Amino acid sequence: TLLVSPYQDHQVLKLACEDAARQQGVAFYYEDFRVGFRSAHQKARQLGIYCQNYCGCIYSEIERFKKKNNYARVS
C-alpha cells in the first residue's frame, strides 16, 4: 500500500526498501503505482469497500487523531 499512496515520499521509501532488500539478500522491484490510486479508490467506493484515510502505522494513527481533534476544537 505504500507504493500506491500519493502521500508517501517515494524516493525515501525506495531507498529504504532497497537497503532492507540488500540486507536480507533479496531483490526489491520498484514501480510507481500511484497512477492507479484515484481510480482504485473510486472503484472501491462503487463496490462499497471501505478505504481508511491512513496507512495503519502508529504514526499515521496519531496524526489522524490530532487532525480530528484540531477540527473538533475549531468548529
N, C-alpha and C positions, 0 to 999 in steps of 0.2 A: 504494500500500500504506500510505502514511502516514495517509490519511484513513479507513482501515478499522481501524487499530490502536487499541485502547483504552489503549495505553501512551504515546501521544503527547499533548502539550499542544495541543489543537485551537485554542484561542484564539491562541496564538503561531504555530502553523502557518498558520492562516487569514490572519493579518496579514502574515506573510512572503510567502505566495503572492499576496495582493492587491498587495503592494508590487512583487514581481517582475513580475506581470502588467502593472501600471501602467507600469513602466519599459520593458517590451517592447511596450507598446501593444496588448495582447490582453486578452480578458476572462477572469476566473477565476470558475468556478462552484463554490461550496462546498456540500457536502452531508455530513451526518454519517452515514457508512456503518458506524459501529461497531455498530449494532443487528444486523448480519448476521455479525459476527466469529465468534462461537461456532458458529453453525450452519454457516458456511463451513468452519471447521476440522474440525468433526465430519464433514461430507460428504467433505472431502479425505481424512481418515483412513479412512473407509469405502471410498473408491476407491483407497486405497494410495498417495496422493500425499504426498510429503514436505513438511512445513512447518517451516521453520527458526525458531529461537527468537530471532532478531534481525533487524533490518531490512537488514543488509548493509553499512551505512556503517562506516567505520573505528572510530568512537567506540563503536558498539554491539558491534563485534567485540572491542574491547579490554575493554569491560565484561563481556562474556560469558566471556572467558578469565579475568578477575580473579575472577569468581564461581566458576568451575570450580576454579581454584587454591585459593581460600579453602576450598571444600568439601573438597578433597583433603587440605588441612592439618588440618582439624578431624577427619576420620574416621581 
